[in-house]
Amino acid sequence: MIFSLDKYYSTTFYNKIIETLKKKKVQFEEFINVKNYQFYIKTKLDPVILDYEKLYGGGEFHIVKKVKTLNPSEEYLYSRIKNQTGSSALEFAKNDYMKYFNTMSFIILGNHDEAVQLSKTIGRVYYAGRYMTRWNLYVIDGRIKHKNILVTGKPLECELKLNYLFAKKDMLEKYTQTPFWEFGVYHAPNQFASFFYRK
């Protein structure tokens, strides 16, 4: 179930819920609605003892995933704060490449060797992971033309287009640090490089 607590509870209460889910090792995901800026939680637990607003039907095409942190020092930077309102919530949905590019494109490449060669020509090429069990997805500057472009646009707009293309069978995963190649040189996100090679 995907639901929001924002209409009924404070940000402090929301953060306590998230903290409890982590402590209890309950699997969950956080989302942000780009239309109303509300936060949503996806979990198999049924929140029957809480007041909540369930996400229905087409609403899933208006949500993007909150960025996941890779180390404890980043947790505070991606925790909700009391005076945060409106579109500022969307900053929690933008990872490193979404902040690096003003416009971007998701492209499909056969393997990392192709990404290395492409980076020698165009500069930075981020690896976004494997999706739909078969697509190796990469991110490049949206101003660059490429034959294997899936979607192009402003960062979060691009993510929404991609999720729509996946028809909710898969959704973009985002982390605070993403591996990339630049002019043929590989840049790993600290010690977590292998974390991104989804099977």
C-alpha positions in Angstrom: 0.0 0.0 0.0 1.1 3.6 -0.7 -0.2 6.2 1.7 0.4 9.7 3.0 0.2 10.9 6.7 0.8 14.5 5.8 -2.8 15.7 6.1 -3.2 14.3 9.6 0.2 14.4 11.4 3.2 16.6 11.9 6.6 16.3 10.2 8.0 15.2 13.6 5.5 12.3 13.8 6.3 11.3 10.2 10.0 11.2 11.0 9.3 9.0 14.1 7.4 6.6 11.9 10.3 6.4 9.5 12.8 5.9 12.3 10.6 3.1 13.8 10.3 1.3 10.4 14.1 1.4 10.1 14.7 0.1 13.7 12.2 -2.7 13.2 13.8 -3.5 9.8 10.5 -3.2 8.0 10.9 -2.8 4.2 9.5 0.5 3.0 10.0 3.2 0.4 9.4 6.9 0.5 7.9 9.0 -2.4 7.0 12.6 -3.0 4.0 13.8 -5.0 5.2 16.4 -7.5 1.7 18.0 -7.6 0.8 18.5 -4.0 4.3 17.9 -2.4 3.1 15.4 0.1 5.3 12.5 1.2 4.1 9.0 0.7 5.2 5.7 2.3 5.0 2.3 0.5 5.0 -0.8 2.8 3.2 -4.1 3.2 2.1 -3.0 6.6 -1.5 -1.9 6.8 -1.6 1.5 8.8 -5.1 0.7 10.3 -4.4 2.5 13.6 -3.5 5.8 11.8 -5.4 8.3 9.8 -4.0 8.2 6.3 -4.7 9.1 2.7 -4.3 6.2 0.2 -2.8 6.8 -3.2 -5.2 5.7 -5.9 -4.9 4.8 -9.5 -3.4 7.6 -11.6 -1.8 9.2 -8.6 1.1 6.8 -9.0 2.1 8.7 -12.1 2.7 11.8 -10.0 5.0 10.4 -7.4 8.8 10.1 -7.5 11.1 8.3 -5.1 12.9 10.0 -2.4 16.7 9.8 -2.7 18.3 7.0 -0.6 21.4 7.7 1.4 24.5 5.6 1.2 26.1 6.4 4.6 24.9 7.6 8.0 26.4 11.0 7.6 23.9 11.8 4.8 20.8 10.8 6.8 20.3 14.2 8.4 20.6 16.0 5.0 17.7 13.9 3.7 15.4 14.1 6.8 12.3 16.2 6.7 12.3 19.4 8.7 9.5 21.3 10.3 9.6 24.5 8.3 9.8 22.7 5.0 6.8 23.5 2.7 5.7 23.3 -0.9 8.1 22.7 -3.7 11.1 22.6 -1.4 10.1 19.0 -0.7 11.2 18.1 -4.2 14.8 18.6 -3.3 14.6 15.3 -1.4 13.9 13.6 -4.7 16.9 15.0 -6.5 20.1 13.0 -6.5 23.6 13.9 -7.7 23.0 13.7 -11.4 19.7 15.5 -11.1 21.5 18.4 -9.5 24.4 18.2 -12.0 22.2 18.4 -15.2 19.6 21.1 -15.9 18.1 18.8 -18.5 18.9 15.2 -18.9 18.3 12.1 -20.9 18.0 8.5 -19.9 19.6 6.3 -22.6 20.1 2.5 -23.0 23.6 1.2 -23.7 24.6 -2.5 -24.1 27.3 -2.4 -21.4 29.7 -0.2 -19.4 32.3 -0.4 -22.2 29.9 1.6 -24.4 29.5 4.1 -21.5 33.3 4.5 -21.2 33.6 5.2 -25.0 30.7 7.6 -25.0 32.1 9.6 -22.0 35.3 10.2 -24.0 33.2 12.1 -26.5 30.5 13.9 -24.4 31.9 14.0 -20.9 29.9 12.8 -17.9 27.8 9.6 -18.2 26.0 8.3 -15.1 25.0 4.7 -14.6 21.4 4.6 -13.2 21.1 0.8 -12.9 19.4 -2.2 -14.7 15.7 -1.9 -15.2 12.9 -4.1 -16.6 15.4 -7.0 -16.1 17.1 -6.1 -19.4 17.9 -2.4 -19.8 21.2 -0.9 -18.7 20.2 2.7 -18.0 22.5 5.7 -18.2 22.1 9.4 -17.8 23.6 12.1 -20.1 23.2 15.8 -20.6 19.8 16.5 -22.2 21.2 18.7 -24.8 23.2 15.9 -26.4 21.5 13.8 -29.1 21.8 10.0 -29.0 20.1 7.3 -30.9 19.1 5.3 -27.8 17.3 8.0 -25.8 14.3 6.8 -23.8 13.1 10.2 -22.3 14.5 13.7 -22.1 13.5 16.7 -19.9 14.0 18.5 -16.6 15.2 16.0 -14.0 12.0 15.1 -12.1 9.9 15.5 -15.3 12.3 13.0 -16.9 11.8 10.6 -14.0 8.0 10.8 -14.3 8.3 10.0 -18.0 10.5 7.1 -17.3 8.2 5.6 -14.6 5.3 6.0 -17.0 7.3 4.2 -19.7 7.9 1.4 -17.2 4.1 1.3 -16.6 4.6 0.9 -12.8 6.4 -2.4 -13.3 9.7 -0.8 -12.3 10.6 2.6 -10.9 13.8 4.6 -10.9 16.1 4.0 -7.9 18.1 7.0 -6.7 21.0 7.3 -4.3 23.0 10.3 -3.0 26.0 9.1 -5.0 25.9 7.6 -8.4 28.8 6.0 -10.4 29.8 7.8 -13.5 32.5 8.0 -16.3 33.9 11.3 -17.4 36.3 11.4 -20.4 36.9 7.7 -20.0 37.7 7.8 -16.3 35.5 5.9 -13.8 34.3 7.7 -10.6 33.0 5.4 -7.9 30.6 6.5 -5.2 33.1 5.8 -2.3 33.2 2.2 -1.4 29.7 1.5 -2.7 30.4 1.1 -6.4 29.3 -2.6 -6.6 26.0 -1.6 -5.0 24.7 -0.2 -8.2 25.3 -3.3 -10.4 21.8 -4.6 -10.1 21.3 -8.2 -11.3 
